[in-house]
Amino acid sequence: MLLMELSHPPARRKHNRMYILLRKLPMTTKLLLFQAMLSLLFINAGWAGEPIVEIAEVKVPEFTLESGLDGGKKPLLLQSSDEAAAYFGAKNLAALKDKVDFSKQKVLVFAWRGSGQDRIVYEVLESFPEQIRFSYQRGRTRDLRPHLKVFAVRSDVKCIADGRIVSNLEIKKDGQWIPRQLPLADLSEGKAVEVRVRGILIDGIIAIGGETTGTTICFGQTTWELNLKNEKTLRRAAGILNDKPVVVSGLVRTQKGIEVATRTILTVESIVSGLPNPVPPKNIVPEKIMGKPFVK
């Protein structure tokens, strides 16, 4: 044994002793050491930070007062400052930007009317990345009040509210819309997928060689092209809702491009405003497009 150790340089002998010590450790201790090493790795990679932080500086925005959404159970997910700007005024947006780094975090907004005793509670599950489960607890008093809870959540954390993943993307399965997160397996395999997605619509885009449909939807760091099929109703809706939040449904598929290796194109069936129950100015006559109120 001594001869073997002398045949190796000091650093090699040190590593051999470490290897022998590790082999003697029980399996549970090895797993704990492995988890500790992973945690250190993630910290060094810049993954450090609290999984969730409540932001109290944001006040109840006007759109929530007439909201028909059940915001206590289904939060609004904001993944960029552009998305936040579409929903909040200058003061609230400034408060968000001061507290949130959208390159590393996302924002969940729970906004609703209910009893003054209503609560949003959450638990952080022990995993890495963490999982956070939110639940809405109804109060017993009959005083109807506006409520707002805003949370900054680390981008890699999975959020679940009312038993469903919080996502701006849904797929249709067995006639039901089910929240999903990217990547979509079928889409990656070249199949078409029926989806419903919330994001910011951008119209009037021009690309080199005309390799664009001219309209896109952006959600988080993802941008999909929108194929409006030259339908007048859809084209008019896209013009009205340009640079605004929308909910778009249809079939999405990928295809090979020239300047862009892979294009993701959503063939649109419907476009509706992403703002809950928008109230048009009194001096403008509202018109219904695709079953939802819009403004001329």
C-alpha positions as CSV (number, residue, x, y, z in Angstrom):
1,M,0.0,0.0,0.0
2,L,2.8,2.4,0.9
3,L,4.6,1.6,-2.3
4,M,1.4,2.3,-4.3
5,E,0.9,5.7,-2.6
6,L,4.6,6.6,-3.1
7,S,4.2,5.9,-6.8
8,H,1.6,8.7,-7.2
9,P,2.2,12.4,-6.7
10,P,0.8,14.0,-3.5
11,A,-2.3,15.4,-5.2
12,R,-3.2,12.0,-6.7
13,R,-2.7,10.3,-3.3
14,K,-5.1,12.9,-1.8
15,H,-7.8,12.1,-4.4
16,N,-7.4,8.4,-3.8
17,R,-8.0,8.8,-0.1
18,M,-11.0,11.0,-0.8
19,Y,-12.4,8.4,-3.1
20,I,-12.0,5.7,-0.4
21,L,-13.7,7.8,2.2
22,L,-16.7,8.5,-0.2
23,R,-17.1,4.9,-0.9
24,K,-17.5,4.1,2.8
25,L,-20.2,6.7,3.3
26,P,-23.8,5.5,3.5
27,M,-26.1,6.1,0.5
28,T,-28.2,8.7,2.3
29,T,-25.1,10.8,3.1
30,K,-23.9,10.5,-0.5
31,L,-27.3,11.8,-1.7
32,L,-27.2,14.8,0.7
33,L,-23.7,15.6,-0.5
34,F,-24.8,15.4,-4.1
35,Q,-27.8,17.8,-3.4
36,A,-25.5,20.2,-1.7
37,M,-23.1,20.2,-4.6
38,L,-26.0,20.8,-7.0
39,S,-27.2,23.8,-4.9
40,L,-23.7,25.3,-5.0
41,L,-23.6,24.8,-8.7
42,F,-26.9,26.5,-9.3
43,I,-25.9,29.4,-7.1
44,N,-22.6,29.9,-9.0
45,A,-24.6,29.7,-12.2
46,G,-26.7,32.7,-11.1
47,W,-29.8,30.7,-10.2
48,A,-29.8,32.0,-6.7
49,G,-32.6,34.1,-5.2
50,E,-35.8,33.7,-3.3
51,P,-38.4,31.6,-5.2
52,I,-41.1,34.1,-4.4
53,V,-41.4,37.6,-3.1
54,E,-44.7,39.6,-2.6
55,I,-44.8,43.1,-4.1
56,A,-47.0,45.4,-1.9
57,E,-46.2,48.6,-3.8
58,V,-48.5,47.8,-6.7
59,K,-52.1,49.1,-6.2
60,V,-55.4,47.7,-7.6
61,P,-55.5,48.6,-11.4
62,E,-58.7,49.9,-12.9
63,F,-59.3,46.9,-15.1
64,T,-59.8,44.7,-12.1
65,L,-62.8,46.6,-10.8
66,E,-65.0,45.4,-13.6
67,S,-63.1,42.1,-14.2
68,G,-65.2,39.1,-14.9
69,L,-62.2,36.8,-14.4
70,D,-61.9,34.7,-11.2
71,G,-58.6,36.3,-10.3
72,G,-58.5,34.6,-7.0
73,K,-58.1,31.2,-8.6
74,K,-56.6,32.1,-12.0
75,P,-53.8,34.7,-11.8
76,L,-52.6,36.9,-14.6
77,L,-49.0,35.8,-15.7
78,L,-46.7,38.6,-16.9
79,Q,-43.3,37.5,-18.2
80,S,-41.9,40.8,-19.6
81,S,-42.1,44.5,-19.0
82,D,-44.0,44.9,-22.3
83,E,-46.7,42.6,-21.0
84,A,-46.8,44.5,-17.7
85,A,-47.1,47.8,-19.5
86,A,-50.2,46.6,-21.3
87,Y,-52.1,46.1,-18.0
88,F,-50.7,48.7,-15.6
89,G,-50.5,52.5,-15.6
90,A,-47.2,54.4,-15.3
91,K,-47.1,54.4,-11.5
92,N,-47.7,50.7,-11.0
93,L,-45.4,49.8,-13.9
94,A,-42.6,51.8,-12.3
95,A,-43.2,50.0,-9.0
96,L,-43.0,46.6,-10.8
97,K,-39.8,47.5,-12.7
98,D,-38.2,48.7,-9.5
99,K,-38.9,45.3,-7.8
100,V,-38.8,42.8,-10.6
101,D,-36.0,41.6,-12.9
102,F,-37.9,40.1,-15.9
103,S,-34.8,38.5,-17.2
104,K,-34.8,36.2,-14.1
105,Q,-38.4,36.6,-12.7
106,K,-42.0,36.5,-13.7
107,V,-45.0,38.2,-12.1
108,L,-48.3,36.6,-10.9
109,V,-51.2,39.0,-10.4
110,F,-54.2,37.8,-8.4
111,A,-57.0,40.5,-8.8
112,W,-60.6,40.0,-7.8
113,R,-63.6,41.3,-5.9
114,G,-64.8,39.5,-2.8
115,S,-65.2,39.4,1.0
116,G,-62.8,41.5,3.0
117,Q,-61.6,38.3,4.6
118,D,-60.6,36.7,1.3
119,R,-57.0,35.4,1.2
120,I,-54.4,34.0,-1.2
121,V,-52.1,31.6,0.5
122,Y,-49.2,29.6,-0.9
123,E,-46.7,26.8,0.0
124,V,-43.3,26.3,-1.5
125,L,-42.7,22.6,-2.1
126,E,-39.2,21.2,-1.4
127,S,-37.7,20.5,-4.9
128,F,-35.3,22.2,-7.2
129,P,-36.4,24.1,-9.0
130,E,-39.1,24.7,-6.4
131,Q,-42.8,24.4,-7.0
132,I,-45.3,26.8,-5.5
133,R,-49.0,25.9,-4.9
134,F,-51.4,28.8,-4.5
135,S,-54.9,28.5,-3.0
136,Y,-57.8,31.0,-2.7
137,Q,-59.5,31.1,0.7
138,R,-63.0,32.7,0.6
139,G,-63.9,35.0,3.5
140,R,-67.3,34.8,5.3
141,T,-68.1,38.5,5.5
142,R,-70.4,40.0,2.9
143,D,-68.4,43.3,2.3
144,L,-67.5,43.3,-1.4
145,R,-64.0,44.7,-1.8
146,P,-61.3,44.8,-4.6
147,H,-58.3,42.6,-3.8
148,L,-54.8,42.5,-5.3
149,K,-51.9,40.2,-4.6
150,V,-48.8,40.5,-6.7
151,F,-45.9,38.1,-6.5
152,A,-42.5,38.1,-8.2
153,V,-41.5,34.5,-8.8
154,R,-38.2,33.1,-10.1
155,S,-38.5,32.2,-13.8
156,D,-37.6,28.5,-13.3
157,V,-40.2,27.9,-10.6
158,K,-43.4,26.0,-11.5
159,C,-46.5,27.7,-10.2
160,I,-49.8,25.9,-9.6
161,A,-53.1,27.7,-8.8
162,D,-56.4,25.9,-8.2
163,G,-54.7,22.6,-9.2
164,R,-53.6,23.9,-12.6
165,I,-50.2,25.0,-13.9
166,V,-50.0,28.8,-14.3
167,S,-49.2,29.4,-18.0
168,N,-50.1,31.7,-20.9
169,L,-50.3,28.7,-23.2
170,E,-53.1,26.1,-23.3
171,I,-53.7,23.1,-25.6
172,K,-57.0,21.5,-26.4
173,K,-57.4,17.9,-25.3
174,D,-60.6,16.0,-25.2
175,G,-62.6,19.2,-25.7
176,Q,-60.9,20.9,-22.7
177,W,-58.3,23.6,-22.5
178,I,-55.3,22.5,-20.4
179,P,-52.4,24.7,-19.4
180,R,-49.0,23.7,-20.8
181,Q,-45.5,25.0,-20.8
182,L,-43.0,25.1,-23.7
183,P,-41.7,23.0,-25.3
184,L,-44.7,21.1,-26.7
185,A,-43.7,17.6,-27.6
186,D,-46.0,17.3,-30.6
187,L,-44.9,20.7,-32.0
188,S,-41.3,19.7,-31.7
189,E,-42.1,16.5,-33.7
190,G,-43.6,18.6,-36.5
191,K,-47.2,18.0,-35.6
192,A,-49.9,20.7,-35.5
193,V,-51.3,21.5,-32.1
194,E,-54.6,23.3,-31.2
195,V,-53.6,26.1,-28.8
196,R,-54.9,29.1,-27.0
197,V,-52.2,31.7,-26.1
198,R,-52.2,35.0,-24.3
199,G,-49.6,37.6,-25.3
200,I,-48.9,40.9,-27.0
201,L,-50.0,41.2,-30.6
202,I,-47.7,43.1,-33.0
203,D,-49.0,43.9,-36.5
204,G,-47.3,45.4,-39.6
205,I,-44.0,43.5,-39.4
206,I,-41.7,43.5,-42.4
207,A,-38.9,40.9,-42.9
208,I,-36.1,40.3,-45.4
209,G,-37.5,38.4,-48.4
210,G,-41.0,38.7,-47.0
211,E,-40.4,35.8,-44.8
212,T,-43.1,36.7,-42.3
213,T,-46.9,36.7,-42.0
214,G,-46.6,40.3,-40.9
215,T,-48.3,39.7,-37.5
216,T,-46.9,38.0,-34.4
217,I,-47.8,37.3,-30.8
218,C,-45.1,37.6,-28.1
219,F,-45.4,35.9,-24.7
220,G,-42.4,35.9,-22.4
221,Q,-39.3,35.2,-24.5
222,T,-41.3,33.4,-27.2
223,T,-42.6,34.9,-30.5
224,W,-44.9,33.1,-32.9
225,E,-46.1,34.3,-36.3
226,L,-49.9,34.6,-36.8
227,N,-51.5,33.6,-40.1
228,L,-54.7,35.6,-40.4
229,K,-55.7,33.8,-43.6
230,N,-56.5,37.1,-45.3
231,E,-59.8,37.2,-43.5
232,K,-61.1,40.8,-43.2
233,T,-62.5,40.3,-39.7
234,L,-59.2,38.9,-38.3
235,R,-57.1,41.5,-40.1
236,R,-59.3,44.3,-38.7
237,A,-59.1,42.9,-35.2
238,A,-55.3,42.7,-35.5
239,G,-55.1,46.4,-36.6
240,I,-57.3,47.5,-33.7
241,L,-55.4,45.4,-31.1
242,N,-51.9,46.1,-32.4
243,D,-49.4,46.4,-29.5
244,K,-52.1,45.3,-27.0
245,P,-52.7,42.1,-25.0
246,V,-54.8,39.5,-26.8
247,V,-55.9,35.9,-26.5
248,V,-55.5,34.0,-29.8
249,S,-56.6,30.4,-30.6
250,G,-55.9,28.2,-33.6
251,L,-53.6,25.5,-34.9
252,V,-49.8,26.1,-34.5
253,R,-47.1,24.3,-36.5
254,T,-43.5,24.7,-37.4
255,Q,-42.1,25.0,-40.9
256,K,-38.6,25.5,-42.4
257,G,-37.6,29.0,-43.5
258,I,-34.8,30.5,-45.4
259,E,-33.5,33.4,-43.3
260,V,-35.0,31.8,-40.2
261,A,-34.3,28.1,-39.9
262,T,-37.6,27.2,-38.2
263,R,-40.7,29.4,-38.2
264,T,-43.5,28.7,-35.8
265,I,-46.8,29.8,-37.3
266,L,-50.2,29.9,-35.6
267,T,-53.2,29.8,-38.0
268,V,-55.7,32.0,-36.2
269,E,-59.3,31.0,-35.6
270,S,-60.1,33.8,-33.2
271,I,-58.6,36.9,-31.6
272,V,-60.0,38.5,-28.5
273,S,-58.8,41.3,-26.3
274,G,-56.6,40.2,-23.4
275,L,-58.0,42.9,-21.1
276,P,-61.0,41.7,-19.0
277,N,-64.2,43.4,-20.0
278,P,-62.6,46.5,-21.6
279,V,-64.8,49.6,-21.3
280,P,-64.7,51.7,-24.5
281,P,-64.8,55.5,-24.3
282,K,-68.3,57.0,-24.1
283,N,-67.9,58.9,-27.4
284,I,-67.0,55.8,-29.4
285,V,-69.5,53.2,-30.5
286,P,-68.3,49.7,-29.6
287,E,-68.5,46.9,-32.2
288,K,-68.4,43.2,-31.6
289,I,-65.7,41.2,-33.4
290,M,-65.4,37.5,-32.9
291,G,-67.9,37.6,-30.1
292,K,-66.0,40.1,-27.9
293,P,-66.4,43.9,-27.5
294,F,-63.8,46.0,-29.4
295,V,-63.5,49.7,-30.2
296,K,-63.8,51.2,-33.7
